[in-house]
């Protein structure tokens, strides 16, 4: 389930960035990251640290929800 959720998160990041008419470089500048880092995150070549993910989401005005997962018997 992680991969699906992660892929959906990255898709939302790319979609939102494009909706805001931001280039990868513009987002990178806002987040104090390199354009290469943004590119690698968007292509899922790397998994960003949580603080970097939060920084990106903040600048794109996106929220993240954390929920508990309980396994059913």
Residue frames relative to the residue before (quaternion, step in Angstrom):
aa qw qx qy qz dx dy dz
X 1.0000 0.0000 0.0000 0.0000 0.00 0.00 0.00
X 0.5653 0.6162 -0.3891 0.3865 3.61 1.09 -0.63
X 0.6815 0.5045 -0.3117 0.4288 3.58 0.78 -0.96
X 0.6422 0.5067 -0.3325 0.4694 3.58 0.96 -0.77
X 0.6735 0.4889 -0.2966 0.4684 3.59 0.86 -0.93
X 0.6501 0.5071 -0.3179 0.4682 3.58 0.97 -0.83
X 0.6532 0.5105 -0.3139 0.4628 3.57 0.92 -0.88
X 0.6446 0.5122 -0.3170 0.4707 3.58 1.00 -0.78
X 0.6322 0.5283 -0.3243 0.4648 3.58 1.03 -0.77
X 0.6718 0.4835 -0.2975 0.4757 3.57 0.89 -0.92
X 0.6203 0.5328 -0.3424 0.4627 3.59 0.99 -0.79
X 0.6537 0.5128 -0.3089 0.4628 3.60 0.96 -0.86
X 0.6251 0.5362 -0.3292 0.4620 3.59 1.04 -0.78
X 0.6831 0.4788 -0.2894 0.4695 3.59 0.82 -0.99
X 0.6526 0.5233 -0.3069 0.4540 3.57 0.92 -0.94
X 0.6851 0.4839 -0.2836 0.4648 3.58 0.86 -0.97
X 0.6225 0.5386 -0.3426 0.4528 3.59 0.97 -0.81
X 0.6860 0.4768 -0.2820 0.4717 3.56 0.92 -0.91
X 0.6213 0.5420 -0.3380 0.4538 3.61 1.04 -0.73
X 0.7003 0.4405 -0.2500 0.5030 3.55 1.11 -0.74
X 0.4043 -0.7398 0.4442 0.3030 3.58 1.34 0.08
X 0.3954 0.6910 -0.4961 0.3465 3.55 0.99 0.91
X 0.3605 -0.6812 0.5876 0.2465 3.53 -1.06 0.76
X 0.6542 -0.4677 0.3889 0.4494 3.56 -1.27 0.18
X 0.6441 0.5313 -0.3240 0.4448 3.58 0.99 -0.80
X 0.6498 0.5138 -0.3216 0.4586 3.60 0.95 -0.85
X 0.6576 0.4859 -0.3107 0.4846 3.59 0.96 -0.82
X 0.6264 0.5411 -0.3296 0.4541 3.56 0.98 -0.83
X 0.6504 0.5175 -0.3104 0.4614 3.58 0.94 -0.89
X 0.6613 0.5065 -0.3075 0.4599 3.60 0.92 -0.87
X 0.7468 0.4057 -0.2018 0.4868 3.56 1.04 -0.85
X 0.3783 -0.7331 0.4702 0.3136 3.58 1.32 -0.09
X 0.4858 0.5976 -0.4582 0.4438 3.52 0.92 1.09
X 0.5379 -0.5874 0.4697 0.3807 3.56 -1.26 0.13
X 0.6036 -0.5433 0.4315 0.3929 3.56 -1.23 0.44
X 0.6055 0.5665 -0.3437 0.4408 3.57 1.09 -0.73
X 0.6365 0.5218 -0.3276 0.4640 3.59 1.00 -0.78
X 0.6450 0.5031 -0.3204 0.4777 3.59 0.92 -0.87
X 0.6494 0.5259 -0.3134 0.4511 3.58 0.92 -0.88
X 0.6762 0.4919 -0.2917 0.4645 3.58 0.91 -0.92
X 0.6287 0.5133 -0.3314 0.4811 3.58 1.07 -0.69
X 0.6939 0.4920 -0.2784 0.4460 3.57 0.87 -0.96
X 0.7120 0.4005 -0.2531 0.5182 3.59 1.11 -0.55
X 0.4220 -0.7387 0.4195 0.3167 3.56 1.38 0.11
X 0.3072 0.7441 -0.5209 0.2841 3.56 1.09 0.77
X 0.7684 0.1195 -0.0775 0.6239 3.55 1.25 -0.51
X 0.3248 -0.6857 0.6084 0.2329 3.53 -1.29 0.43
X 0.3529 -0.7676 0.4885 0.2181 3.60 -0.52 1.11
X 0.5631 -0.5401 0.4903 0.3884 3.53 -1.28 0.42
X 0.6596 -0.5483 0.3430 0.3830 3.55 -1.14 0.66
X 0.6665 0.5086 -0.3217 0.4400 3.62 0.89 -0.85
X 0.6382 0.5047 -0.3302 0.4785 3.59 1.07 -0.64
X 0.6229 0.5331 -0.3332 0.4656 3.58 1.00 -0.80
X 0.6574 0.5052 -0.3030 0.4699 3.59 0.93 -0.91
X 0.6325 0.5346 -0.3267 0.4554 3.59 0.99 -0.82
X 0.6569 0.4994 -0.3035 0.4765 3.58 0.95 -0.89
X 0.6615 0.5081 -0.3048 0.4597 3.57 0.87 -0.96
X 0.6251 0.5504 -0.3308 0.4436 3.59 0.98 -0.83
X 0.7187 0.4498 -0.2597 0.4623 3.58 0.81 -0.99
X 0.6814 0.4370 -0.2851 0.5133 3.58 1.23 -0.36
X 0.3875 -0.7400 0.4520 0.3128 3.56 1.38 0.00
X 0.4283 0.6491 -0.4888 0.3954 3.53 0.91 1.08
X 0.2899 -0.7434 0.5776 0.1721 3.55 -1.17 0.62
X 0.2272 -0.7270 0.6250 0.1707 3.52 -1.31 0.33
X 0.2146 -0.7715 0.5876 0.1156 3.55 -1.01 0.82
X 0.1514 -0.7640 0.6227 0.0748 3.53 -0.95 0.94
X 0.0046 -0.8082 0.5865 -0.0523 3.55 -0.71 1.09
X 0.5106 -0.6208 0.4888 0.3390 3.54 -1.21 0.42
X 0.2208 -0.7441 0.6169 0.1305 3.49 -1.21 0.56
X 0.0443 -0.7966 0.6029 -0.0058 3.53 -0.66 1.11
X 0.3498 -0.7387 0.5416 0.1964 3.52 -0.78 1.05
X 0.3335 -0.7378 0.5529 0.1966 3.56 -0.87 0.98
X 0.4092 -0.7227 0.5060 0.2330 3.56 -1.01 0.84
